[in-house]
Amino acid sequence: MSVNGVVLRSVNVGESDKMLTILTPDMGKMSVYANGARNLKSKNFASSRLYTYSEFTFKETHGKTYIGESSPLESFFGIGNTLEGSALASYISEVACDAAVEDQPEEELMQLVLNCLYCISNEKKPLWQIKAVFELRCASILGFMPDLVGCRNCGKSGFDSVWFDIDNGCYYCEDCFKKIRIEHESETERIDELSGIYGKYSVVVPMSSSVFEAIRFVIYSKPERILSFQLKDEAISDFCSTSEKYLLSHLERSFSSLDFYHSVI
């Protein structure tokens, strides 16, 4: 069978072979062997490089999948130009590997990954923007799209600031949140006032209108437009922090590549 896919993970096996994790649009995540791919003269050397988008022909032997023929379509060489770009690409790949499912279509996730890798490689957008957009859009693709149409309690919209409930994927206006906070504080101790974490109930963070509208834009826009927005410097930190918290909260795990990204940034 022949299919297009992007290499998300590469592990050396033996003296010259590789074990690859490839994300494909129709068959989801695939684990395949690339015999001799570490040899510079191998016909599969270029297409089996990390982050490379290629056309693959697979063959089954003794219950294992091997690459027969392959042809690279896009290599994203620019990712390696900076340590920061490499760190972000590693994080995106690790999340995609964790989120993708075998033998199920993953066309939307693969397109998101390819778009982000392209932007990193060609320096089309700032890294903070690529990362946050990936996190929000990935969460939405996985079924965790937040409801940002109106306040969860009163249904109204158009506020200067809101309180975003990360765990439940919704928001509250200031008046409604005050009522909820009073009810919660009567039952449990407030743990962290600055971060908006209230007891055992949920993670709730304050959000300005500019950050709120940026998040709305990312999750509701067409795929080709998700990076077509700007934020003022004072809003960038909150936007990035909220996006990261949202994805990690719903995946219920952290990533070593994310720790490395933060260490180099």
SULTA-V830824 format. One record per backbone hydrogen bond with DSSP energy under -0.5 kcal/mol. NH is the residue of the N-H (numbers start at 1). CO is the residue of the C=O. Records with the same first field share a line. If there is no record, write none. Layout:
# SULTA-V830824
NH = CO, CO
This chain:
# SULTA-V830824
3 = 56
5 = 54
6 = 23
7 = 52
8 = 6, 21
9 = 21
11 = 19
13 = 17
17 = 13
18 = 34
19 = 11
20 = 18, 32
21 = 9
22 = 20, 30
23 = 6
24 = 22, 28
25 = 4
28 = 24
29 = 101
30 = 22
32 = 20, 30
33 = 65
34 = 18
35 = 33
37 = 34
38 = 16
39 = 36
42 = 39
45 = 42
48 = 44
49 = 46
51 = 7
52 = 49
53 = 74
54 = 5, 52
55 = 71
56 = 3, 54
57 = 69
58 = 1
59 = 66
61 = 64
64 = 61
66 = 59
67 = 33
68 = 57, 66
69 = 57
71 = 55
73 = 53
74 = 53
79 = 76
80 = 77
81 = 78
82 = 79
86 = 82
87 = 83
88 = 84
89 = 85
90 = 86
91 = 87
92 = 88
93 = 89
94 = 90
95 = 91
96 = 92
97 = 93
98 = 94
99 = 95
100 = 96
103 = 27
104 = 101
106 = 25
107 = 25
110 = 106
111 = 107
112 = 108
113 = 109
114 = 110
115 = 111
116 = 112
117 = 113
118 = 114
119 = 115
120 = 116
121 = 117
122 = 118
123 = 119, 120
124 = 119
125 = 119
130 = 126
131 = 127
132 = 128
133 = 129
134 = 130
135 = 131
136 = 132
137 = 133
138 = 134
139 = 135
140 = 136
141 = 137
142 = 138
143 = 140
144 = 139
145 = 140
147 = 169
148 = 146
151 = 156
152 = 171
155 = 151
162 = 207
163 = 172
164 = 162, 205
165 = 163, 170
166 = 164, 203
167 = 203
169 = 165
170 = 165
172 = 163
177 = 173
178 = 174
179 = 175
180 = 176
181 = 177
182 = 178
183 = 179
184 = 180
185 = 181
186 = 182
187 = 184
188 = 184
191 = 197
192 = 197
196 = 192
197 = 192
198 = 196, 202
199 = 197
201 = 198
202 = 198
204 = 196, 202
205 = 164
207 = 162
209 = 160
212 = 208
213 = 209
214 = 210
215 = 211
216 = 212
217 = 213
218 = 214
219 = 215
220 = 216
221 = 217
225 = 222
226 = 222, 223
228 = 225
229 = 227
235 = 232
236 = 232, 233
237 = 233
239 = 235
240 = 236
241 = 237
242 = 238
243 = 239
244 = 240
245 = 241
246 = 242
247 = 243
248 = 244
249 = 245
250 = 246
251 = 247
252 = 248
253 = 248
258 = 255
259 = 255
260 = 256
261 = 257
262 = 258
263 = 259
264 = 260
265 = 261
